[in-house]
Amino acid sequence: MVKDIIKTNKQFEEAIKECRSLFAKKLHDYGASWRILRPSSLTDQLFIKAKRIRSLEIKRESKVGEGIRPEFVALINYGIVGLIQVYHGFTDTVDITPEQALELYDKYATEALELMKKKNHDYDEAWRSMRVSSYTDFILTKIERIKEIENLGGDTLVSEGIDSNYMDIINYAVFGVIKLTENPNDK
């Protein structure tokens, strides 16, 4: 079991490295333009990515030629953007440099990894026996929870906050990337 956990940690780090590389390239091209996204817009962006994954899982065909794995990568990156926005707020103009954005990216990616390590210890690698489509459904459920929390103005009674849901979205999406890297036909 320890060997599997070490493998998972390494695979998680490799997936995040790939996502960070894409994030850095997009920062080069667009800067941190996402800083202007209000919470509801970011939630909707996550929703359309997850909904597309579910659509492709059901239809088993992509008309635009992009598959499921790149959408999981996008969910990871937007999940990290979500954490940045939760803790730093949105702005009307881009207020951070690409270097500052990458520092924040690394901070929240590390926090997601640490959370995954704790949960993976407690759940004994259960994610490996799950279907990729379950990750999609869990991500969509987390997005619906975020919408409800936003609708409540954050005034929840017993629920975890939006940040916890972003963390779970990131981790489920990383599991999707890992499984689809190991077996591109996994469902």
N, C-alpha and C positions, 0 to 999 in steps of 0.2 A: 504493500500500500504506500509506503514512504517513497518508493521508486516512482510510482504513478503521480504522486503529488509533486515531486521534483520535476517530472516531465511536464505536468500541467503548468507549473510556474514558468518554466523555460518557454513553453509554447505561448503562454500569455504574453510574456515579455517580447517574443518575436512578433506576435500579432500587433502589439502596441507600437513596436518599432516601425512596422510597415505603415500603420495608420499615421504615426507621427511624421513619417517621411512625406506622405501625401498632404498632410496638414501644412507642413513647412512649404511645400511647393505651392499650395493654394495661397498661403500667406504672401509668398513672393508675388504671385499674380494679382491678388485682390487686396492685400493688406488684411487687417483685422476688421473687415467690413461688417462681420457678424456682430460687432459690438452694439450696433443699432437695433438689433432684434429685441423686441419686447418679449416677455415670457410666453404669451399666448402664440406669437408667431413662431417662436422656437419649438413650442409644443406641436404646432401644426406641421412644421418641417420634419420633426421626428415621426409624426403620424404618417405623412405621405411616404416616407422611406419604409416604415414597417408595413404599411398597407400594400405597397408595391411588392415587398417580399411575399406577403401572404397571397397576393394575386398570382404571382409567378409560381408559387408552390401549388396552387389550385389548378391554374391553367396549363402549367408545365411548358409554357412557351413565352418567349420574350420577343416583342415586335421591334424593339429598339436595340437589341443585340447585347444588352448588359444583363448579367445574371444576378443571382441572389447575393453572392459573396461581397461584391462591391457595395451593396446596400447595407450589409452588416458593418462594413468598414465605415460607411457614412454615419451609421447610428452611433458607433463608438466616438467618432470625431464630434458629432453634434451633441452627444451626451456630455463630453468633456466641455464643449462650449456652454452647454446648459449649466454645468457646475460653475464655470467662470461667471456666467451671467447672474446666477443665484447669489454668489458671494460678492460680486463687484458691481451689480446692477447694470442696466443698459444705459446707453448714452445716445445723444443726438449726432455725434460725430465720432470718428475713430480716434480713440484716446490712448492707444498703446502701440508700441512698435512691434514688429514681427518677433523680435528677440524677447520682449516682455511676454508676448502671447505664448511663445514656446516655453518660457519658464513656468507660466501658469498651467500650460498643457501638461508639462512634466509633473508638476505638483499633484494635479488631480488624477493623472494616470497612475501615479504611484499610490495614491489613496485607494483607487479602485483595485489595484493589485493586492494591496494589504487586506482589503475587505474580502476579496475573492479567496485569499489564502485562509482566512479565518473560517469563512463559510465552507470552503472545500474540505477543510479539516473536519468540521462537524458533520457534513453531509457525505463524507467518504466517496468523493468522485462520482456522485450520483448523476451529474450532468453528462457523463460519458455514455450512460445507458439511455439517455433521453433522445427523442427525435428532434431534429433541427426545427421542424414545424412547431414543436412545443415552445422553443425559445421565442419564435415569432409571436405566438399567442400570448406568452408571458410579457413580452415587450409591449404588445398592444394593450394588455391589461394595465401595465404600469403607466402607459400614456393616458389611458382613460382616468386613472387615479390622479395623475398630474392635472388633467383638465378639471376634475372635480375640486381638487385643492385650490386651483386658480379661481374657480367659480365661487368658492367659499372665502376668497381673499386670504387664504392661508390659515383660516380659523378652524382648525380640526380639533376633534375631541380626543382621539386616541391614536391617530395614524401617524406614521413617520412622515417627514416632510418631503418636499419636492426633491431635495438633494439626494435622499435615500433612493428614491425611484430612479433618478438619473444614474446613480451608481449601479443599481440592478440592471438597468438597460444596457449600460456599458458592459457589464460582466456577461449577460446573456448573449450580447452581440459578439463578444470575444469568443465565447464558446462556439457560436455559429461559425466564425472565421476559422477556428481551429478544426472543427469537424469537417468543414467544406475544403479545407486545405488537405486534410488526411484522405478524404473521399469526396471528390466534387459531385458525385451523384447521390450523396446522403440526403435523405428527406426527413 
